Amino acid sequence: MLRITPRIGITHMPKFPQLLLKCLISGSLLRGPEISKFEREFANFIGVKHAICVSSGRRGMEIILKSLRLKKNSEVIMSAYNLKALVPIIENLKLRVKFVDLENSTFDMEFDKLRKEVSKNTKVIIIISEFPPD
């Protein structure tokens, strides 16, 4: 079963800003003892076995999709209003992108249209959502 972790603000992680600052000062943003320590402590904080740092959100999404070991032509459904950089990542993995229109008032995917697009080949639904301002 997929575990969904809600967004966690940096204010909830008192040790992590210090570790990140050490990484920035050392110049080792993706490797090194500070990153390894950060990954271990962050994984422990959110209650999972492993966490990895990546260079960008695009790279993170690529790793996530690769880790799912999806068959060629598996469908990935996403909003028609999306991060355009995700489309080539999905296509390079030999997956098919399907777009769903948005609700005018929320800019979220229209649920009825989403339901119609889901098929036996649908393996991933990427939801891009903006949180309303506080």
C-alpha positions as CSV (number, residue, x, y, z in Angstrom):
1,M,0.0,0.0,0.0
2,L,1.2,3.5,-0.9
3,R,1.9,5.7,2.1
4,I,1.0,9.3,1.6
5,T,3.0,11.8,3.6
6,P,1.5,15.3,4.1
7,R,3.6,18.4,3.5
8,I,5.8,19.0,6.5
9,G,6.9,22.6,7.1
10,I,10.5,23.3,8.0
11,T,9.3,24.8,11.3
12,H,8.4,21.3,12.4
13,M,12.0,20.1,12.0
14,P,14.3,22.0,14.4
15,K,17.5,19.9,13.6
16,F,17.1,20.0,9.8
17,P,17.8,23.6,9.1
18,Q,21.2,23.2,10.8
19,L,22.0,20.1,8.8
20,L,21.0,21.8,5.6
21,L,23.1,24.9,6.4
22,K,26.1,22.6,7.0
23,C,25.5,21.0,3.6
24,L,25.4,24.4,1.9
25,I,28.5,25.6,3.6
26,S,30.4,22.4,2.7
27,G,29.3,22.6,-0.9
28,S,28.0,19.0,-0.8
29,L,24.3,19.2,-1.6
30,L,23.9,15.7,-2.9
31,R,26.7,13.6,-1.3
32,G,28.7,13.5,1.8
33,P,28.3,12.8,5.5
34,E,25.9,15.7,6.2
35,I,23.5,14.6,3.4
36,S,23.6,11.0,4.7
37,K,22.8,12.2,8.2
38,F,20.0,14.4,6.9
39,E,18.5,11.5,4.9
40,R,18.6,9.2,7.9
41,E,17.1,11.8,10.3
42,F,14.5,12.9,7.9
43,A,13.5,9.3,7.1
44,N,13.2,8.6,10.9
45,F,11.2,11.8,11.4
46,I,8.6,10.9,8.8
47,G,8.6,7.2,9.8
48,V,10.0,5.5,6.7
49,K,13.1,3.3,6.2
50,H,14.8,5.5,3.6
51,A,14.8,9.1,2.3
52,I,17.0,10.4,-0.5
53,C,18.0,13.9,-1.5
54,V,17.7,14.7,-5.2
55,S,18.9,17.7,-7.3
56,S,15.4,18.8,-8.3
57,G,11.7,18.0,-8.3
58,R,11.9,16.7,-11.8
59,R,14.7,14.3,-10.9
60,G,12.6,13.2,-7.9
61,M,9.6,12.5,-10.1
62,E,11.7,10.5,-12.5
63,I,13.1,8.4,-9.6
64,I,9.6,7.8,-8.3
65,L,8.2,6.7,-11.6
66,K,11.2,4.5,-12.3
67,S,10.8,2.9,-8.9
68,L,7.3,1.8,-9.8
69,R,8.6,-0.4,-12.6
70,L,5.7,0.3,-14.8
71,K,5.2,-1.6,-18.1
72,K,5.7,0.2,-21.4
73,N,2.6,2.2,-22.4
74,S,1.2,2.3,-18.8
75,E,-0.9,5.4,-18.5
76,V,-0.1,8.4,-16.3
77,I,-3.0,10.8,-15.8
78,M,-2.3,14.4,-15.0
79,S,-4.0,17.7,-15.0
80,A,-4.1,19.6,-18.3
81,Y,-2.6,22.5,-16.3
82,N,0.6,20.9,-15.2
83,L,4.4,21.2,-14.9
84,K,5.3,20.9,-18.5
85,A,8.7,19.5,-17.6
86,L,7.0,16.3,-16.3
87,V,5.7,15.3,-19.7
88,P,9.1,14.5,-21.3
89,I,10.1,12.6,-18.2
90,I,7.0,10.5,-18.5
91,E,7.4,10.0,-22.2
92,N,11.1,9.1,-21.9
93,L,10.1,6.3,-19.6
94,K,7.9,5.0,-22.4
95,L,4.7,5.8,-20.5
96,R,1.6,7.4,-22.0
97,V,0.4,10.8,-20.7
98,K,-3.4,11.4,-20.5
99,F,-4.6,14.9,-19.6
100,V,-7.8,15.8,-17.7
101,D,-9.5,19.2,-17.9
102,L,-9.8,21.5,-15.0
103,E,-12.6,22.9,-12.9
104,N,-12.9,26.6,-13.7
105,S,-13.2,27.7,-10.1
106,T,-10.5,25.5,-8.4
107,F,-8.1,24.6,-11.3
108,D,-8.2,21.1,-9.9
109,M,-9.0,18.1,-12.2
110,E,-12.7,17.6,-12.9
111,F,-13.5,14.5,-11.0
112,D,-16.1,13.2,-13.5
113,K,-13.6,13.6,-16.4
114,L,-10.9,12.0,-14.3
115,R,-13.1,9.0,-13.7
116,K,-13.8,8.6,-17.4
117,E,-10.1,8.7,-18.3
118,V,-9.1,5.9,-15.8
119,S,-8.7,2.6,-17.6
120,K,-7.1,-0.8,-16.9
121,N,-3.8,0.7,-18.2
122,T,-3.9,3.6,-15.8
123,K,-1.2,3.1,-13.2
124,V,-0.4,6.6,-11.9
125,I,-2.5,9.8,-11.3
126,I,-0.4,12.9,-10.7
127,I,-2.3,15.5,-8.8
128,I,-0.9,19.0,-9.0
129,S,-2.8,21.2,-6.6
130,E,-2.3,24.6,-5.2
131,F,-3.1,25.1,-1.5
132,P,-5.4,28.0,-0.9
133,P,-3.7,31.0,0.8
134,D,-4.1,31.2,4.5
